[in-house]
Amino acid sequence: MTTERCRLEHLARAPLPTRFGAFELHVYRFDDPQADPSLSDEHLALVMGDVRGQSAVAVRVHSECLTSEVFASLKCDCKGQLEHAQAEVARRGSGVILYLRQEGRGIGLANKIRAYALQAEGADTIEANQRLHLPIDARQYDVAAAILRDLEVKSVVLMTNNPAKVDALSALGIVVEDRIPMLVAANPFSQSYLEVKKKKMRHELPSGVFNQKPEPEPNDGSESPDPAAAH
């Protein structure tokens, strides 16, 4: 058994019905001594269809964003990207969404909120982290590679705007055949954040992202519309 597999433990699995379709939810524990101690070591894989032994599997490697995904914050595009990925997997009939517990690009929730406070004073997302003496991006993708290997995925089509994520997974031995953009229209609160991602973090965001109105989330009548879930 490899060192990687010794660090990865499959804890639970169960069917999960969603408004995008039926998935199977897997819970893993991954031992990463380099991770911020405030971060959970339990990570999730949302799987649709039979992906074992398959090539060109649609995969989203998504980092937790409590403020967007739970509280409908308009400061970022995280919730929109997550739901866009679920919809794309459902459209294809199979795929994997890895939900990594790397809040705030790996700096933890409290540090993320401290950075938000500095952003409210005029710092951008990178400057805020630097003023707090924190990494700009502390995320690691060893756990993503380990889970994909446990699921026996041969190669992936990665749903991301971030070339660094493609490079990181490739360096870990994951075959990335192609990339699918995850584009979420900017709103007045996320505009500057997305501009920083494009200009300073090399995210591939076309000008159209900044020139269109966010689409409202489809409402099935069971809950109020959520303007943060534009996709």
N, C-alpha and C positions, 0 to 999 in steps of 0.2 A: 504494500500500500504506500502511495506517495505521501510526501510531507503535506502537499496541498490537500489530499483527501483526509489526512489525519486532522486537519484544521477545519474541515467542513463536516457538519453533522445534520442529517435530515431529521427534523423533529416531528412534522405532522403534514397531512394533506387532507383536503376535503373539496367537494364540489362548491363552486361559488357562482350563483346566478347573478348576472348584472344586466343593466339595460342595454349592454352591447352584445349580450349572449352569455352562454354558459362556459365558464372557465373552471380549471382545477387549480386551487391555491396550495402551494407548497411553502412550508416554513423551514428555514435552515438556520443553524447557528454557525458562525464563522469566527474563529479565533484570530484576531488581528491585534497584536500587541502595540502596533504603531498608531492605531485609531485613537481619536480623542476619547477620553474616559467617559464623557457624557453621552456618547453615542451607543445605541443598542447594538448588540452583536447578533440580533435576529433579523434575517433578511428574507424577502419573499420572492417567489416565482409564480406568476400568473400565466398559466399554460392553457392554450386552446388547441384541441386536436392532438394527433399523434406526431410528435416531433422527433422521437428517438430514431437515430440513424438517418435523419433527413438532412438535406443540403439546402442552402439558400432560405433558411428559416427566418421569417421576419422577427426581429428582436429589438426591443427597446430596453436600454439600460438607464433606469430612471432613479434619481436621488430624491429622497424624501423632502417634501416642502410643506410643513404643517400649516404655515400661514396662508398659502394659496389653496391647498387641497382641502383643508378643514374650515378655515375662516374666510375663504373667498377673497383673499387679498388681491388687489389689482396691480401690485408692484412688480410682478414677474409673469412669465408665460408658462409656469410649471404645470398648473392644473390643466390648462389647455393642451399642452403637449402629452400629458398622461392620457387624457381622454381621446385625443387624436390617435394615439398609439393603440388604445383598446379598439377603437373603431376600425383601424386599418387591419388589425389582427382578425377581427370579426369578418371584415370584408373578404379576407383571404381564406378564412376558415381554419387557419392554424397559425400559431406563433407563440412567442414568449415575451412577457414583460417582467423584467427583473426590477424589483423595488428595493433599492439599497438604502439602508438607514444612515445616510450621510448628510444629515441636515446642514443647511448653510454651506454647501460645497465642502463639507467635512469638518467645519469648525464648531458645530453644535448649536443648539437653539439659543442659549443665552448669549453667546458671542454674536450670533446672527442678529439678534435684536439690538445688541450694542452697536453693531454696524449700521443697522437701520436708523438708529438715533443720530449717528454721524451723517448719514445720507440726508436726513431731514434738515441738517445744517448746511448742506451743499456738497458734501463729498460724494463721489460716485462709488460704485460697489467695490472697485479695486482700491481706491484711495482710503475708503473706510477700513478695510482689512489691514492695509499697511499702517494706518495710524494706530490700530490696535495691536500691531506687531504680530499679525496673524498671516498665515499663507493665503495667497490669492485663491488657490484651489488646492485643497488638501485631500481630495477624493482619490481613492485607490480602487483598482478594478480587479484585483486578485479574486475577490469573492465572486464577481460576475463570471470570470473565466472558470472558476471551480464549479459553479452551479451549471453552466452550460455543458461542461464535461460530464457532470453527474446526470444531466438530462440526455446525454449522448447526441447532442446536436453537432453535426459534422461541419457546417458552415452557416454563416448568418448574412442577412441583409439588414444592416443596422439603421434603425430609425433615429436619426440625430441630425443636428445642424453643426455639431462640434467635431472638426477633423481630429482634434487631440484625443477624443474618445476612440475614434477608429484606430489611431496610431497605438494607443495604450492597449487595446484588446489584441491588436495584431502582434504587439511585442510579447504578449502573454500566450501566444500560440493559437489564438482564435482566428479562423479563416473568415475574413470579412469580404464578401463577394461584391457588395454594392452598398450604397447609402440611400436612404429615403428621407427627404427633408421633413421636418416637423415644424411647420410654419403656423404661428399664431399672430394675428394682427395686433399691433401695438395699440395701447390705449393711452390717455394722457398721463397716467401714473407709471406705465411701464416703458414709455418711449425712450427715456434717457438710459434706462437699464439695458434695453435691447441694443441701443446704439453703442454702448460700451462693449457689450458682448461681440458685436460685429467688428468694431474698430480696434479694440485692445485684446480680445480673446479669440480672434480669428473665426468666430462662428459665421457660417455661411448663411447670411440673411439678405434676401433681395430687397430692393427698395420698396417693392409692393407691400412688404410687411408694415412699413411705416406710413403708407398712404391709403390704407383701407380701414373701414370701420369694423370693429370686432363684431363677430356674429353672435347672437344670443344663443345660450344653451337650449337645446330642444327640451321642451317641458311636457312630461307625460301626464300632468295634472296632479301628481302626488307631492310635488314640492315647488317652491317658488323659483322663478327664473334666476339664474346666477350669471351676472355679467362678466365674471372672471373666467368663465370656461370657454372663452372664444376659441374656435378652431375652424 
